Amino acid sequence: MAIFLGNPGKQYARTRHNAAQMLLNALPEAAGLIWREKFHGKVAEYTRGENRCRFLIPETFMNNSGKSVSAAVGFYKIDMKNLLVIHDDLELPFGEYALRFGGGLAGHNGLKSIRDNLGDTDFCRLRLGIGRPARGSVHSWVLGRFSPDEEAVLPLILNHAADKLSRVLNGMESVQKGAEPVKVLIR
């Protein structure tokens, strides 16, 4: 199951905290999916050959993502090793992403909520780098929009990360423990 974290509502749609949901829009596998309201979110199923994956967009706020995730994981009886959470990450610079198994929470409230609701952090993550603010509050940073310069190259970064995610979803790559971040070359 692939979980795309973010906040609900149009006012948050293009914010850094919703980078995962922006990635979903760049993912070819998401085109034409039929979404249903379920598990305090929206769920759809992607099938290609023998590969089958459910996608979940929690419609709770980030700090309560675990409510939606635990409901879906419990209903479908998803093994934790088959759970992939896609989220923004302050600790990675803008333009980088990392796909790996396990790891810390790095203060991410969405991940904390998932841990609190599932009682575990042994799941796969696709971390999308949003960087830290040079000054000012982290809260304003994550709930703020990307700068015009970042917006200009964001599609390139999202498409690169979507390609990586597609290879995983279609069984062409596996998620490694402790994998190094990928830096997208921005010209």
C-alpha positions as CSV (number, residue, x, y, z in Angstrom):
1,M,0.0,0.0,0.0
2,A,1.3,3.4,-1.0
3,I,0.3,6.3,1.3
4,F,0.6,9.9,0.1
5,L,0.7,12.2,3.1
6,G,-0.5,15.8,3.1
7,N,-3.1,18.2,4.4
8,P,-6.6,18.3,3.0
9,G,-8.0,21.4,1.3
10,K,-7.2,23.7,-1.6
11,Q,-5.3,26.1,0.6
12,Y,-2.6,23.4,1.3
13,A,-2.5,21.8,-2.2
14,R,0.7,23.4,-3.4
15,T,2.5,23.6,0.0
16,R,5.7,21.8,0.9
17,H,3.8,19.6,3.3
18,N,1.8,18.3,0.3
19,A,4.9,17.3,-1.8
20,A,3.8,13.6,-1.6
21,Q,0.4,14.4,-3.1
22,M,2.1,16.5,-5.8
23,L,4.2,13.4,-6.6
24,L,1.0,11.3,-6.9
25,N,-0.1,13.7,-9.7
26,A,3.2,13.1,-11.5
27,L,2.8,9.3,-11.2
28,P,1.7,7.6,-14.4
29,E,0.1,4.7,-12.4
30,A,-2.3,7.2,-10.8
31,A,-3.9,8.3,-14.1
32,G,-7.4,6.9,-14.5
33,L,-7.6,5.4,-11.0
34,I,-11.0,5.2,-9.5
35,W,-10.9,6.8,-6.0
36,R,-13.4,5.9,-3.2
37,E,-14.0,7.7,0.0
38,K,-12.9,5.3,2.7
39,F,-10.6,5.1,5.8
40,H,-10.8,8.8,6.5
41,G,-9.3,9.4,3.1
42,K,-9.5,8.3,-0.5
43,V,-8.4,4.9,-1.7
44,A,-7.8,3.4,-5.1
45,E,-6.3,0.2,-6.5
46,Y,-3.6,-0.1,-9.1
47,T,-3.0,-3.4,-11.0
48,R,-0.5,-4.2,-13.6
49,G,0.1,-7.8,-14.5
50,E,0.7,-9.6,-11.2
51,N,1.6,-6.3,-9.4
52,R,-1.2,-4.9,-7.3
53,C,-1.0,-1.9,-5.0
54,R,-3.6,0.2,-3.1
55,F,-3.0,3.9,-2.9
56,L,-4.3,6.0,0.0
57,I,-4.6,9.7,0.4
58,P,-5.4,10.5,4.0
59,E,-7.9,13.3,4.3
60,T,-7.0,13.9,7.9
61,F,-4.6,16.7,8.7
62,M,-0.9,15.6,8.7
63,N,-0.8,15.3,12.5
64,N,-3.6,12.7,12.4
65,S,-2.5,10.7,9.3
66,G,-2.1,7.6,11.5
67,K,-5.9,7.4,11.9
68,S,-6.4,6.9,8.2
69,V,-3.4,4.7,7.7
70,S,-4.2,2.4,10.5
71,A,-7.8,2.0,9.4
72,A,-6.7,1.0,5.9
73,V,-3.8,-1.3,7.1
74,G,-6.1,-3.0,9.5
75,F,-8.9,-3.5,6.9
76,Y,-6.6,-4.9,4.2
77,K,-4.3,-6.7,6.7
78,I,-1.3,-5.1,5.1
79,D,2.1,-6.4,6.4
80,M,4.3,-3.5,7.5
81,K,7.0,-4.5,5.1
82,N,4.5,-3.8,2.3
83,L,3.6,-0.3,3.4
84,L,5.3,2.6,1.6
85,V,4.7,6.1,3.1
86,I,5.6,9.1,0.8
87,H,6.2,12.3,2.7
88,D,8.0,15.7,2.7
89,D,11.3,15.8,4.6
90,L,13.0,18.8,6.2
91,E,16.3,17.0,6.6
92,L,16.8,16.5,2.9
93,P,17.7,19.5,0.7
94,F,15.2,20.6,-1.9
95,G,16.0,18.6,-5.1
96,E,16.8,15.3,-3.3
97,Y,14.7,12.3,-2.4
98,A,15.4,9.1,-0.7
99,L,13.7,5.7,-0.9
100,R,14.5,3.4,2.0
101,F,13.2,0.9,4.5
102,G,12.8,2.0,8.1
103,G,14.6,4.9,9.8
104,G,13.8,7.6,12.3
105,L,10.9,10.0,12.4
106,A,13.0,13.2,12.2
107,G,10.3,15.1,14.0
108,H,7.7,14.5,11.2
109,N,4.3,14.7,12.8
110,G,2.6,12.6,10.1
111,L,5.2,9.8,10.7
112,K,4.7,10.1,14.5
113,S,1.0,9.7,14.1
114,I,1.5,6.6,12.0
115,R,3.8,5.2,14.6
116,D,1.4,6.0,17.4
117,N,-1.5,4.3,15.6
118,L,0.4,1.3,14.2
119,G,2.9,0.8,17.0
120,D,5.7,0.4,14.5
121,T,8.1,2.3,12.2
122,D,9.4,-0.6,10.1
123,F,7.9,0.5,6.8
124,C,9.3,1.8,3.6
125,R,9.5,5.6,3.0
126,L,9.9,7.8,0.0
127,R,11.2,11.0,1.5
128,L,10.9,14.2,-0.7
129,G,13.4,16.9,0.3
130,I,12.0,20.3,1.1
131,G,15.0,21.6,3.0
132,R,15.0,23.7,6.1
133,P,14.2,27.4,6.2
134,A,17.2,29.7,6.5
135,R,15.3,31.6,9.1
136,G,11.8,31.7,10.4
137,S,9.5,29.0,11.7
138,V,9.5,25.4,10.5
139,H,5.7,25.5,10.8
140,S,5.4,28.4,8.3
141,W,7.9,26.8,6.0
142,V,6.2,23.4,5.7
143,L,2.7,25.1,5.3
144,G,4.1,27.6,2.8
145,R,4.4,27.3,-1.0
146,F,7.6,26.6,-2.8
147,S,9.5,29.7,-4.0
148,P,9.1,30.7,-7.7
149,D,12.6,29.3,-8.4
150,E,11.7,26.0,-6.7
151,E,8.3,25.9,-8.5
152,A,10.2,26.2,-11.8
153,V,12.1,23.0,-11.3
154,L,9.6,21.1,-9.1
155,P,8.1,19.1,-12.0
156,L,11.6,17.8,-12.9
157,I,12.1,16.6,-9.4
158,L,8.7,15.1,-9.0
159,N,8.9,13.3,-12.4
160,H,12.3,11.9,-11.4
161,A,11.0,10.6,-8.1
162,A,7.8,9.3,-9.8
163,D,9.9,7.3,-12.2
164,K,11.7,5.7,-9.2
165,L,8.4,5.0,-7.5
166,S,7.0,3.5,-10.7
167,R,9.9,1.0,-10.8
168,V,9.1,-0.1,-7.3
169,L,5.4,-0.3,-7.8
170,N,5.9,-2.4,-10.9
171,G,8.4,-4.8,-9.3
172,M,11.5,-3.6,-11.2
173,E,13.3,-2.4,-8.1
174,S,13.2,-3.1,-4.4
175,V,13.5,-0.8,-1.4
176,Q,16.8,-1.0,0.4
177,K,17.6,-0.4,4.0
178,G,19.8,2.7,4.5
179,A,19.8,3.7,0.8
180,E,21.5,7.0,0.0
181,P,19.4,10.0,-1.2
182,V,19.2,10.8,-4.9
183,K,20.1,14.3,-5.9
184,V,18.2,15.4,-9.0
185,L,20.5,17.4,-11.3
186,I,18.7,20.7,-11.9
187,R,20.0,22.7,-14.9
